[in-house]
Amino acid sequence: MTYRKRLTVLSVLDSLIVLTAIYISYWTLNPEITVLKNPMVMVTALTLFVCHHIFASIYKLYHKVWQYASIGEILAIAKAVTFTIASGALMQGLVFHHMYVRALMVTWMLHMLLIGGSRFSWRMFRDHVMNQQKNLKRTLIIGAGSGGTMVARQLLNNSKVDLKPVAFIDDDRNKHRLEILGIPVVGDSNVIVQAVNKYHIDHIIIAIPSLNKKEINRIYQECAKTNAKTQIMPKLEDVMTGKVSVNEFRDVQVEDLLGREPVELDIDSISEYITGKTVLVTGAGGSIGSEICRQICKFKPGKIVLVGHGENSIYLIDMELRQMYQDHIEIVPVIGDIQDRARMFEIMEEHHPYVVYHAAAHKHVPLMEYNPREAVKNNIFGTKNVAEAADTFGVHTFVLISSDKAVNPPNVMGATKRFAELIIQSLAQQSQTKFVAVRFGNVLGSRGSVIPLFKKQIQAGGPVTVTHPDMTRYFMTIPEASRLVIQAGTLARGGEVFVLDMGEPVKIVDLAKNLIKLSGYSIEEIGIKFSGLRPGEKMYEELLNENEIHPEQIFPKIHIGKANVVNADVLGQLIGSLLDMSEKEMHDTLIAVANNRFEFTSLVAAK
């Protein structure tokens, strides 16, 4: 209905109510009086008619959206009606020197009942009759605080949403057995399964904006025991700033179930460290490298050099950054292989970066077991090339992206990453450049991680393959990994290994189950198949070995490992001999070095 039509309908309706209410009041109290011919009644009716429209205009009764009516709208009606009746009483006293108080009181009640009722009756008809015809999904709202109330009000008032709130869950026992907006609070989070069954719930909305990741995980695990679809309300700050509306619920993501809060950055120190500087990122087209580039660009470096071997991946991140930052940051895409020593020195000499983030590496564990020589050439020699070029041309800080697989590794990939750590720790002893390593666990959504694999298997109808029911891993998000890398550069003194406090390790089979549920399927529909450990895989990962553990956090949720330095000449001699070894000898040597079982004294004696 247009504004003019709406205004006309309400004005005519109110006029009829005002003109007839006074006659009904007088006739009810004095049936013997002929009210239609009574001068006092006629003048009072005319006065009420004029005054009502005056006060209705003052309190904007015709400008309110009654489908969202609440106490404020009731008060507006009460004020307009009260002042209208008071004006009628004043007129009676001045003109007729007598006020018929009882009749005016009945008229006041009729005004309130009929004018207010006409507004709220439409809302009730729409909520309880029209919406009943829509086959709305019965919805359980977890959280009966401000967030949950906001969600419930929006669902009740928005006819475009196909969700109907029927119950609240809240851990505050003082709210149990109470009703909010006519919706009962039926218990705490321990009775989610029972509530879903009792109220025939189709949909669950987690509406507690202050909930931490651990609590989200706990509540979601309860929701996952049901067949109801589970979603989360948007952040309140996003609602307040207009980014999203309250009813734009999002699906629960795997990232929500990590069980810990994300790492926060020290913005001031990073800004001072990066803003206006030249930054170089190797492996800039990879999942970690490209996210490092995105995060860095938020701090407005003077120039960012994108180094990578794959032209397509470098092209994509180059185009993405140019669309957002080309007017503010010089973006230089460079195609180069870190195994090409001369090329790495050439790039460093040309751009003279202030900081280097070395993200280029082979990282697939089973593939590197089958190709140890390639792992050595890329992860060891490649790192050595980039690090020594950084040292030669006076780079201020060099940050190596390492892995939790570098701790006590039984596989080639982890061993070569540990070797790379030894290289930069060795260089840190003699260089003006600050060399540090950042070690973190599996990155959700990165290329080669289990999440994309599981999603493909789910889309194909299953089963999801998990190596072992007891296998655990530490997980973090791509943005978290990138932030840790950037923050580590600001904390670097030289030779450290920084490690993220990643909370408790996650069972891979639990991750698979959550992902199946988040995809809208049951475990029985998709199925889980255990395939056994692959070559080089560990059952459990570690972030620090017992010789590296430092008791204190250097930064909130960031630990520092003690350096384990090997003489640079001895290390160089060992590296130089690696490619002359057979693959079996190379494999055994890498594992021995990475696990501190190699006798470096034999090399010293040979030298």
C-alpha positions as CSV (number, residue, x, y, z in Angstrom):
1,M,0.0,0.0,0.0
2,T,1.3,3.5,-0.9
3,Y,1.9,6.1,1.7
4,R,-1.1,8.2,0.4
5,K,-3.5,5.2,0.5
6,R,-2.2,4.2,3.9
7,L,-2.7,7.7,5.3
8,T,-6.2,7.9,3.8
9,V,-7.3,4.6,5.2
10,L,-6.0,5.3,8.7
11,S,-7.4,8.8,8.8
12,V,-10.9,7.7,7.7
13,L,-10.8,4.8,10.2
14,D,-9.7,7.0,13.1
15,S,-12.3,9.7,12.2
16,L,-15.1,7.1,12.3
17,I,-13.8,5.8,15.7
18,V,-13.5,9.3,17.2
19,L,-16.9,10.5,16.0
20,T,-18.8,7.3,17.1
21,A,-17.0,6.6,20.4
22,I,-18.4,9.7,22.1
23,Y,-22.0,8.8,21.0
24,I,-21.6,5.2,22.2
25,S,-20.2,6.4,25.6
26,Y,-23.2,8.8,26.2
27,W,-25.7,6.3,25.0
28,T,-24.3,3.5,27.1
29,L,-24.4,5.6,30.3
30,N,-27.7,7.4,29.5
31,P,-29.8,5.2,27.1
32,E,-32.8,7.5,27.6
33,I,-31.1,10.6,26.1
34,T,-31.4,11.1,22.4
35,V,-27.6,11.5,21.8
36,L,-27.9,12.4,18.1
37,K,-29.6,15.6,18.9
38,N,-27.8,16.5,22.1
39,P,-25.7,19.8,21.6
40,M,-23.1,18.8,24.2
41,V,-22.5,15.5,22.5
42,M,-22.3,17.0,19.0
43,V,-19.9,19.8,20.1
44,T,-17.7,17.3,22.0
45,A,-17.6,15.0,19.0
46,L,-16.5,17.8,16.7
47,T,-13.9,18.9,19.3
48,L,-12.5,15.4,19.6
49,F,-12.4,15.0,15.9
50,V,-10.3,18.1,15.3
51,C,-8.1,17.6,18.4
52,H,-7.4,13.9,17.5
53,H,-6.0,14.8,14.1
54,I,-3.9,17.6,15.6
55,F,-2.4,15.3,18.2
56,A,-2.1,12.4,15.8
57,S,0.0,14.7,13.7
58,I,2.1,15.8,16.6
59,Y,2.8,12.2,17.7
60,K,3.1,11.0,14.1
61,L,0.6,8.2,14.4
62,Y,0.3,8.0,10.6
63,H,4.0,7.8,10.1
64,K,4.7,4.7,12.1
65,V,5.4,1.3,10.7
66,W,2.9,-0.7,12.7
67,Q,4.3,-4.1,11.8
68,Y,7.2,-3.2,14.1
69,A,5.0,-1.7,16.8
70,S,6.1,-1.9,20.4
71,I,5.8,0.0,23.7
72,G,6.9,3.3,21.9
73,E,3.9,3.1,19.6
74,I,1.5,2.3,22.4
75,L,2.7,5.4,24.3
76,A,2.3,7.6,21.2
77,I,-1.4,6.4,20.9
78,A,-1.9,6.9,24.6
79,K,-0.6,10.5,24.5
80,A,-2.6,11.5,21.5
81,V,-5.8,10.0,22.9
82,T,-5.3,11.4,26.4
83,F,-4.6,14.9,25.2
84,T,-7.6,14.7,22.8
85,I,-10.0,13.6,25.6
86,A,-8.5,16.4,27.9
87,S,-9.2,18.9,25.2
88,G,-12.8,17.7,24.9
89,A,-13.2,18.0,28.7
90,L,-11.8,21.5,28.6
91,M,-14.3,22.5,25.9
92,Q,-17.2,21.1,27.9
93,G,-16.1,23.0,31.0
94,L,-15.7,26.3,29.1
95,V,-18.8,26.1,26.9
96,F,-21.3,24.1,29.0
97,H,-19.8,24.7,32.4
98,H,-20.1,21.0,33.1
99,M,-17.9,18.0,32.3
100,Y,-19.4,14.6,31.8
101,V,-16.3,12.8,33.2
102,R,-17.7,9.2,33.1
103,A,-18.6,9.5,29.4
104,L,-15.2,11.0,28.6
105,M,-13.5,8.1,30.5
106,V,-15.4,5.5,28.5
107,T,-14.6,7.4,25.3
108,W,-10.9,7.4,26.3
109,M,-11.0,3.6,26.7
110,L,-12.9,3.1,23.4
111,H,-10.3,5.3,21.6
112,M,-7.4,3.3,23.1
113,L,-9.1,-0.1,22.3
114,L,-10.2,0.7,18.8
115,I,-7.4,2.9,17.6
116,G,-4.7,0.8,19.1
117,G,-6.5,-2.4,18.2
118,S,-6.9,-1.5,14.6
119,R,-3.1,-1.2,14.3
120,F,-2.2,-4.3,16.2
121,S,-5.0,-6.4,14.8
122,W,-3.3,-6.2,11.3
123,R,0.0,-7.2,12.8
124,M,-1.6,-10.2,14.6
125,F,-3.4,-11.2,11.4
126,R,-0.2,-11.1,9.4
127,D,1.9,-12.9,12.0
128,H,-0.6,-15.6,13.0
129,V,-2.7,-16.1,9.9
130,M,-0.8,-15.1,6.8
131,N,2.5,-16.5,8.1
132,Q,0.8,-19.8,9.1
133,Q,0.1,-20.3,5.4
134,K,3.8,-20.1,4.4
135,N,5.0,-23.4,5.9
136,L,7.6,-21.6,7.9
137,K,10.6,-23.5,9.4
138,R,10.3,-23.9,13.1
139,T,13.3,-22.2,14.6
140,L,15.2,-22.6,17.9
141,I,17.2,-19.5,18.9
142,I,20.2,-20.1,21.2
143,G,20.7,-17.1,23.3
144,A,17.9,-15.1,24.9
145,G,19.9,-11.9,25.4
146,S,20.0,-8.8,23.2
147,G,21.3,-10.7,20.2
148,G,18.7,-13.4,20.4
149,T,15.9,-10.9,21.1
150,M,16.9,-8.9,18.1
151,V,16.9,-12.0,15.9
152,A,13.5,-13.1,17.2
153,R,12.0,-9.7,16.6
154,Q,13.3,-9.6,13.1
155,L,12.0,-13.0,12.3
156,L,8.6,-12.2,13.7
157,N,8.3,-8.9,11.8
158,N,9.9,-9.8,8.5
159,S,7.4,-11.6,6.2
160,K,10.2,-12.3,3.7
161,V,12.0,-14.7,6.0
162,D,10.8,-18.3,6.1
163,L,11.7,-18.9,9.7
164,K,9.4,-18.9,12.7
165,P,11.0,-18.7,16.2
166,V,9.2,-21.1,18.6
167,A,11.7,-21.4,21.5
168,F,14.8,-19.9,23.1
169,I,17.7,-21.7,24.7
170,D,19.8,-19.8,27.3
171,D,22.3,-20.8,30.0
172,D,20.9,-18.1,32.3
173,R,18.7,-20.0,34.7
174,N,16.8,-16.8,35.7
175,K,15.3,-16.7,32.2
176,H,14.0,-20.3,32.2
177,R,10.2,-20.7,32.0
178,L,9.9,-17.0,31.0
179,E,8.7,-15.7,27.7
180,I,10.4,-13.1,25.4
181,L,8.2,-11.7,22.6
182,G,5.8,-14.5,23.4
183,I,8.5,-17.2,22.8
184,P,9.4,-19.5,25.8
185,V,12.9,-19.9,27.2
186,V,12.9,-23.7,27.5
187,G,16.3,-24.5,29.1
188,D,20.0,-24.3,28.8
189,S,22.4,-25.6,26.1
190,N,22.4,-29.1,27.6
191,V,18.7,-29.6,26.5
192,I,19.2,-28.6,22.8
193,V,18.5,-32.1,21.5
194,Q,15.4,-32.5,23.7
195,A,14.1,-29.1,22.6
196,V,14.6,-29.9,18.9
197,N,12.6,-33.1,19.3
198,K,9.9,-31.6,21.5
199,Y,9.2,-28.5,19.4
200,H,9.8,-30.2,16.0
201,I,12.6,-27.8,15.2
202,D,13.8,-27.5,11.6
203,H,16.4,-24.7,12.0
204,I,18.8,-23.5,14.8
205,I,20.3,-20.0,15.1
206,I,23.2,-19.3,17.4
207,A,22.5,-15.7,18.5
208,I,25.2,-15.0,21.1
209,P,27.6,-12.4,19.6
210,S,30.0,-12.5,22.6
211,L,30.5,-16.3,22.3
212,N,34.1,-17.4,22.1
213,K,35.3,-20.1,19.7
214,K,35.4,-22.8,22.4
215,E,31.8,-22.2,23.4
216,I,30.7,-22.1,19.7
217,N,32.3,-25.4,19.2
218,R,30.7,-26.9,22.4
219,I,27.2,-25.6,21.4
220,Y,27.6,-26.7,17.8
221,Q,28.5,-30.2,18.8
222,E,25.2,-30.4,20.6
223,C,23.3,-29.0,17.6
224,A,25.1,-31.5,15.4
225,K,23.4,-34.3,17.3
226,T,20.1,-33.2,15.7
227,N,19.0,-33.0,12.0
228,A,18.3,-29.3,12.2
229,K,20.3,-26.9,10.1
230,T,22.5,-24.7,12.3
231,Q,23.5,-21.1,11.5
232,I,25.0,-18.1,13.3
233,M,23.7,-14.5,13.5
234,P,26.0,-11.9,12.0
235,K,28.3,-9.8,14.2
236,L,26.4,-6.9,15.9
237,E,29.0,-4.4,14.7
238,D,28.3,-5.5,11.1
239,V,24.6,-5.0,11.7
240,M,25.0,-1.6,13.3
241,T,27.3,-0.4,10.5
242,G,24.8,-1.6,7.9
243,K,27.1,-4.2,6.3
244,V,24.5,-6.9,6.9
245,S,20.9,-7.2,8.2
246,V,20.1,-9.1,11.4
247,N,18.4,-11.9,9.4
248,E,21.4,-12.5,7.1
249,F,22.5,-15.6,9.0
250,R,25.6,-17.4,7.9
251,D,26.4,-21.1,8.0
252,V,28.8,-22.3,10.7
253,Q,32.3,-22.6,9.2
254,V,35.0,-25.0,10.1
255,E,37.0,-22.0,11.3
256,D,34.4,-21.4,14.0
257,L,35.1,-24.8,15.5
258,L,38.9,-24.4,16.2
259,G,38.1,-24.0,19.8
260,R,40.2,-20.9,20.4
261,E,40.2,-17.2,19.6
262,P,42.2,-16.0,16.6
263,V,45.6,-14.2,17.1
264,E,45.3,-10.4,17.3
265,L,48.0,-8.2,15.8
266,D,50.0,-5.5,17.3
267,I,48.9,-3.0,14.7
268,D,51.2,-0.1,15.8
269,S,54.4,-2.1,15.6
270,I,53.5,-3.7,12.3
271,S,52.6,-0.3,10.8
272,E,55.9,1.1,11.9
273,Y,57.7,-1.9,10.5
274,I,56.0,-2.2,7.1
275,T,54.5,1.2,6.1
276,G,56.5,2.8,3.3
277,K,59.0,-0.1,3.1
278,T,59.8,-2.5,0.3
279,V,58.5,-6.0,1.0
280,L,59.4,-9.2,-1.0
281,V,57.3,-12.4,-0.7
282,T,58.5,-15.6,-2.3
283,G,55.7,-18.1,-3.2
284,A,53.5,-15.1,-3.5
285,G,50.9,-17.0,-5.6
286,G,50.4,-19.8,-3.1
287,S,47.6,-20.0,-0.5
288,I,49.8,-18.7,2.4
289,G,52.0,-16.4,0.3
290,S,49.0,-14.7,-1.4
291,E,47.3,-14.1,2.0
292,I,50.6,-12.6,3.4
293,C,50.5,-10.2,0.5
294,R,46.9,-9.2,1.2
295,Q,47.6,-8.7,4.9
296,I,50.8,-6.7,4.2
297,C,49.0,-4.4,1.7
298,K,46.6,-3.2,4.5
299,F,49.7,-1.6,6.1
300,K,50.6,0.4,2.9
301,P,54.2,-0.7,2.1
302,G,55.9,1.5,-0.5
303,K,56.5,-1.5,-2.8
304,I,55.6,-5.2,-2.7
305,V,57.5,-7.6,-4.9
306,L,55.6,-10.8,-5.7
307,V,58.0,-13.6,-6.5
308,G,56.8,-17.0,-7.8
309,H,57.6,-19.8,-10.2
310,G,54.0,-20.3,-11.5
311,E,53.0,-17.5,-13.8
312,N,49.2,-18.0,-13.5
313,S,49.2,-17.8,-9.7
314,I,51.4,-14.7,-9.7
315,Y,49.2,-13.1,-12.4
316,L,46.1,-13.7,-10.2
317,I,47.5,-12.2,-7.0
318,D,49.0,-9.3,-9.0
319,M,45.6,-8.5,-10.6
320,E,43.8,-8.8,-7.3
321,L,46.2,-6.4,-5.5
322,R,46.2,-3.9,-8.3
323,Q,42.4,-3.6,-8.3
324,M,42.6,-2.5,-4.6
325,Y,46.0,-0.8,-4.1
326,Q,47.6,0.2,-7.4
327,D,47.1,3.9,-6.7
328,H,48.9,3.6,-3.3
329,I,51.4,0.8,-3.6
330,E,54.0,-0.1,-6.2
331,I,53.2,-3.8,-7.1
332,V,56.0,-5.7,-8.9
333,P,55.2,-9.3,-10.2
334,V,58.4,-11.3,-10.6
335,I,58.6,-14.8,-12.2
336,G,61.6,-16.7,-10.7
337,D,62.5,-20.1,-9.3
338,I,64.1,-20.1,-5.8
339,Q,66.3,-22.9,-7.0
340,D,67.9,-20.4,-9.5
341,R,70.5,-18.9,-7.2
342,A,71.6,-16.2,-9.7
343,R,68.0,-15.1,-10.3
344,M,67.4,-14.7,-6.5
345,F,70.6,-12.6,-6.1
346,E,69.5,-10.5,-9.2
347,I,66.0,-9.9,-7.7
348,M,67.5,-8.9,-4.3
349,E,70.0,-6.5,-5.9
350,E,67.3,-4.9,-8.0
351,H,64.7,-4.3,-5.3
352,H,66.7,-4.1,-2.0
353,P,63.7,-5.2,0.1
354,Y,63.5,-4.2,3.8
355,V,61.8,-7.5,4.7
356,V,61.5,-10.9,3.0
357,Y,58.8,-13.4,3.7
358,H,59.9,-16.8,2.3
359,A,56.8,-18.8,1.7
360,A,57.9,-20.8,-1.4
361,A,58.2,-24.5,-0.6
362,H,57.2,-28.0,-1.5
363,K,54.8,-29.1,1.3
364,H,53.0,-32.2,0.3
365,V,54.2,-35.0,2.7
366,P,53.5,-38.2,0.7
367,L,54.7,-36.6,-2.6
368,M,58.0,-35.6,-1.1
369,E,58.5,-39.1,0.2
370,Y,58.5,-40.2,-3.4
371,N,60.5,-37.3,-4.6
372,P,63.1,-36.5,-1.9
373,R,65.6,-35.0,-4.3
374,E,63.1,-32.4,-5.4
375,A,62.3,-31.6,-1.8
376,V,66.0,-31.0,-1.1
377,K,66.4,-28.8,-4.1
378,N,63.4,-26.6,-3.3
379,N,63.1,-26.5,0.4
380,I,66.8,-26.6,1.3
381,F,68.8,-25.2,-1.6
382,G,66.0,-22.8,-2.5
383,T,65.9,-21.5,1.1
384,K,69.7,-21.2,1.1
385,N,69.7,-19.2,-2.1
386,V,67.0,-16.7,-1.0
387,A,68.5,-16.4,2.5
388,E,72.0,-15.8,1.4
389,A,70.9,-13.3,-1.2
390,A,69.0,-11.5,1.6
391,D,72.2,-11.5,3.7
392,T,74.4,-10.2,0.8
393,F,72.1,-7.3,0.0
394,G,71.4,-6.2,3.5
395,V,67.8,-7.2,4.0
396,H,66.7,-6.0,7.5
397,T,64.5,-9.1,8.4
398,F,64.1,-12.5,6.8
399,V,61.1,-14.6,7.8
400,L,61.0,-18.3,6.9
401,I,57.6,-20.0,6.8
402,S,58.2,-23.4,8.4
403,S,55.9,-26.1,9.7
404,D,55.0,-28.2,12.7
405,K,56.1,-31.1,10.6
406,A,59.7,-29.9,11.2
407,V,59.5,-31.2,14.8
408,N,60.9,-34.7,15.1
409,P,60.0,-35.5,11.5
410,P,59.7,-39.1,10.2
411,N,59.2,-37.7,6.6
412,V,61.3,-35.9,4.0
413,M,59.1,-32.8,3.8
414,G,59.3,-32.1,7.6
415,A,63.0,-32.9,7.6
416,T,63.7,-30.4,4.7
417,K,61.8,-27.7,6.6
418,R,63.8,-28.4,9.7
419,F,66.9,-28.2,7.5
420,A,65.7,-24.8,6.3
421,E,65.3,-23.6,9.9
422,L,68.9,-24.7,10.6
423,I,70.1,-22.7,7.6
424,I,68.5,-19.4,8.7
425,Q,69.5,-20.0,12.4
426,S,73.1,-20.5,11.3
427,L,73.0,-17.4,9.1
428,A,71.6,-15.4,12.0
429,Q,74.8,-16.0,14.0
430,Q,76.9,-14.1,11.5
431,S,74.6,-11.8,9.6
432,Q,73.3,-8.2,10.1
433,T,70.0,-9.5,8.8
434,K,67.5,-10.8,11.4
435,F,66.7,-14.3,10.3
436,V,63.7,-16.0,12.0
437,A,61.4,-18.9,11.3
438,V,57.6,-19.1,11.9
439,R,56.2,-22.6,12.6
440,F,52.5,-23.4,12.5
441,G,50.2,-26.4,11.9
442,N,47.8,-27.3,9.2
443,V,46.2,-24.4,7.5
444,L,42.5,-24.7,6.8
445,G,41.6,-24.2,3.1
446,S,45.2,-24.1,1.9
447,R,46.2,-26.1,-1.2
448,G,46.9,-29.6,-0.2
449,S,45.1,-29.4,3.1
450,V,42.4,-31.9,4.1
451,I,39.5,-29.5,3.8
452,P,39.3,-29.1,0.0
453,L,39.8,-32.9,-0.3
454,F,37.0,-33.6,2.1
455,K,34.7,-31.2,0.4
456,K,35.3,-32.8,-3.0
457,Q,34.6,-36.2,-1.5
458,I,31.4,-35.0,0.1
459,Q,30.2,-33.4,-3.2
460,A,30.9,-36.7,-4.9
461,G,28.7,-38.5,-2.4
462,G,31.4,-39.9,-0.2
463,P,32.9,-41.6,1.5
464,V,35.3,-39.2,3.2
465,T,38.7,-40.9,3.6
466,V,40.6,-40.5,6.9
467,T,43.9,-42.2,7.5
468,H,43.3,-43.2,11.1
469,P,40.6,-42.7,13.7
470,D,43.1,-41.4,16.3
471,M,45.1,-39.1,14.1
472,T,45.2,-35.5,15.3
473,R,46.5,-32.2,13.9
474,Y,46.8,-28.6,14.9
475,F,44.7,-26.3,12.7
476,M,44.6,-22.6,11.9
477,T,43.1,-20.3,9.3
478,I,45.0,-18.8,6.4
479,P,44.6,-15.3,7.7
480,E,45.8,-16.4,11.1
481,A,48.9,-18.0,9.6
482,S,49.7,-14.9,7.6
483,R,49.2,-12.6,10.6
484,L,51.6,-14.7,12.7
485,V,54.2,-14.5,9.9
486,I,53.8,-10.7,9.8
487,Q,53.9,-10.3,13.6
488,A,57.0,-12.5,13.9
489,G,58.9,-10.0,11.7
490,T,58.3,-7.3,14.2
491,L,59.4,-9.5,17.1
492,A,62.5,-10.8,15.4
493,R,65.9,-10.4,17.1
494,G,67.5,-13.2,15.1
495,G,67.6,-17.0,15.1
496,E,64.2,-17.5,16.8
497,V,61.5,-20.0,15.9
498,F,58.1,-18.5,16.6
499,V,55.2,-20.9,17.3
500,L,51.5,-20.1,17.5
501,D,49.6,-21.3,20.6
502,M,47.1,-23.4,18.6
503,G,45.0,-24.7,21.4
504,E,44.2,-28.3,21.5
505,P,44.9,-30.6,18.5
506,V,41.8,-31.7,16.6
507,K,41.0,-35.3,15.6
508,I,40.9,-35.5,11.8
509,V,37.9,-37.8,12.0
510,D,36.0,-35.2,14.1
511,L,36.9,-32.6,11.5
512,A,35.5,-34.8,8.8
513,K,32.3,-35.4,10.7
514,N,31.8,-31.6,11.3
515,L,32.4,-30.9,7.6
516,I,29.8,-33.5,6.6
517,K,27.3,-32.0,9.0
518,L,28.1,-28.4,7.8
519,S,27.5,-29.5,4.3
520,G,24.0,-30.5,5.1
521,Y,24.4,-34.3,5.2
522,S,24.4,-37.0,7.9
523,I,27.4,-39.2,8.6
524,E,25.4,-42.2,7.5
525,E,24.7,-40.6,4.1
526,I,28.3,-39.8,3.2
527,G,30.3,-42.3,5.3
528,I,33.8,-42.3,6.6
529,K,36.5,-44.7,5.4
530,F,39.8,-45.3,7.2
531,S,42.6,-45.7,4.7
532,G,45.7,-46.2,6.9
533,L,48.8,-44.0,7.4
534,R,50.5,-42.8,4.2
535,P,54.3,-42.8,3.7
536,G,55.9,-40.4,6.1
537,E,52.8,-39.4,8.1
538,K,52.8,-39.1,11.9
539,M,49.9,-39.9,14.1
540,Y,50.4,-36.8,16.2
541,E,52.1,-33.5,15.3
542,E,54.2,-31.4,17.7
543,L,54.9,-27.7,17.6
544,L,58.2,-27.7,19.7
545,N,60.4,-30.6,20.7
546,E,61.6,-30.9,24.3
547,N,64.9,-29.2,23.6
548,E,63.2,-26.1,22.1
549,I,60.6,-25.4,24.7
550,H,60.7,-21.9,26.2
551,P,58.2,-21.4,29.1
552,E,57.1,-17.9,28.3
553,Q,55.0,-16.3,25.5
554,I,56.8,-13.5,23.8
555,F,53.5,-12.1,22.5
556,P,49.9,-13.1,23.3
557,K,49.5,-16.7,21.9
558,I,52.9,-16.7,20.3
559,H,55.7,-18.8,21.8
560,I,59.4,-18.7,21.0
561,G,61.5,-21.8,20.6
562,K,65.1,-21.9,21.7
563,A,67.6,-21.9,18.8
564,N,69.5,-25.1,18.0
565,V,72.5,-23.8,16.0
566,V,74.8,-25.8,13.8
567,N,78.2,-24.5,12.7
568,A,77.7,-22.8,9.3
569,D,80.7,-24.4,7.6
570,V,79.8,-27.9,8.8
571,L,76.2,-27.3,7.8
572,G,77.3,-26.1,4.4
573,Q,79.5,-29.1,3.9
574,L,76.6,-31.4,4.7
575,I,74.2,-29.6,2.3
576,G,76.8,-29.7,-0.4
577,S,77.0,-33.5,-0.2
578,L,73.2,-34.2,-0.2
579,L,72.7,-34.3,-3.9
580,D,75.6,-36.7,-4.3
581,M,73.8,-39.2,-2.1
582,S,71.5,-42.0,-3.2
583,E,67.8,-41.3,-2.4
584,K,67.9,-43.9,0.5
585,E,71.1,-42.3,2.0
586,M,69.6,-38.8,1.4
587,H,66.4,-39.8,3.2
588,D,68.2,-41.3,6.2
589,T,70.5,-38.3,6.5
590,L,67.7,-35.8,6.4
591,I,65.7,-37.6,9.1
592,A,68.8,-38.0,11.3
593,V,69.7,-34.3,11.0
594,A,66.1,-33.2,11.7
595,N,65.8,-35.4,14.7
596,N,69.3,-34.4,16.2
597,R,70.7,-37.9,15.6
598,F,73.3,-36.9,13.0
599,E,77.0,-36.9,14.1
600,F,78.3,-33.6,12.9
601,T,81.6,-34.4,14.6
602,S,82.4,-36.8,11.7
603,L,82.1,-34.0,9.2
604,V,84.3,-31.7,11.3
605,A,86.9,-34.5,11.5
606,A,86.7,-35.1,7.7
607,K,87.2,-31.4,7.1
